[in-house]
């Protein structure tokens, strides 16, 4: 991973760790799921594993019909204008 991007990723996950400590949830975190384009950067899960001291993986949206599967610009939240329907709903 690029040195600059890696340093920013470390800062990001250190911030997440501090927030978890602030709310008393640092001991509860056993795994993390990264979503969005940044999660797909090479080495991002490794940085999260190291800083957060937990297993990390990349997550994909599951159970949402009409999700744009071909886009490389995904996030955990549908963007406005994307008509998405949950499976099992009419």
C-alpha positions in Angstrom: 0.0 0.0 0.0 1.2 3.5 -0.8 3.1 5.0 2.2 0.8 8.0 2.4 -2.4 6.0 2.1 -1.1 3.5 4.7 -0.4 6.3 7.2 -3.9 7.7 6.7 -5.4 4.2 7.1 -3.5 3.7 10.4 -4.8 7.1 11.6 -8.4 6.1 10.6 -8.3 2.8 12.5 -6.6 4.4 15.5 -9.5 6.9 15.6 -12.0 4.0 15.4 -10.1 2.2 18.2 -10.2 5.4 20.4 -13.9 5.8 19.8 -14.6 2.2 20.8 -12.6 2.8 24.0 -14.5 6.0 24.7 -17.8 4.2 24.6 -16.5 1.1 26.4 -16.8 -1.3 23.5 -13.1 -2.0 22.9 -13.3 -5.5 24.5 -16.4 -6.4 22.5 -14.8 -6.0 19.0 -13.8 -9.4 17.7 -14.2 -8.8 14.0 -14.7 -5.9 11.6 -16.2 -5.8 8.1 -15.0 -3.1 5.8 -17.2 -1.8 3.0 -16.9 0.7 0.2 -14.2 1.5 -2.3 -11.5 2.2 0.3 -11.9 -1.3 1.7 -10.8 -2.7 -1.7 -7.4 -1.0 -1.4 -4.6 -3.5 -1.2 -3.5 -4.0 2.4 -6.5 -2.2 4.0 -7.7 -5.4 5.9 -4.1 -6.0 7.0 -3.9 -2.5 8.5 -7.3 -2.9 10.2 -6.2 -6.3 11.6 -3.1 -4.8 13.1 -4.5 -1.6 14.5 -7.8 -3.0 15.8 -6.3 -6.4 16.9 -9.2 -8.3 15.3 -10.1 -10.2 12.2 -11.1 -8.0 9.3 -12.7 -8.8 6.0 -14.3 -7.0 3.1 -18.1 -7.1 3.1 -20.5 -6.9 0.2 -24.2 -6.0 0.3 -26.3 -9.2 0.4 -30.1 -9.5 0.3 -30.8 -6.3 -1.7 -32.4 -6.7 -5.1 -31.5 -4.3 -7.9 -28.1 -3.6 -6.3 -25.7 -2.3 -9.0 -23.4 -5.4 -9.1 -21.0 -4.1 -11.9 -20.1 -0.8 -10.3 -16.6 -0.6 -8.7 -17.9 2.4 -6.7 -19.8 0.6 -3.9 -20.6 1.6 -0.4 -22.5 0.1 2.4 -25.4 2.5 1.8 -27.3 2.8 -1.5 -26.9 6.2 -3.1 -29.9 8.4 -3.8 -31.6 7.3 -7.1 -30.8 3.6 -6.7 -34.1 1.9 -6.4 -33.3 -1.0 -4.1 -35.8 -3.5 -2.7 -35.1 -6.0 0.1 -35.6 -9.6 -0.8 -38.9 -10.9 0.5 -40.6 -7.5 0.3 -43.1 -6.5 -2.4 
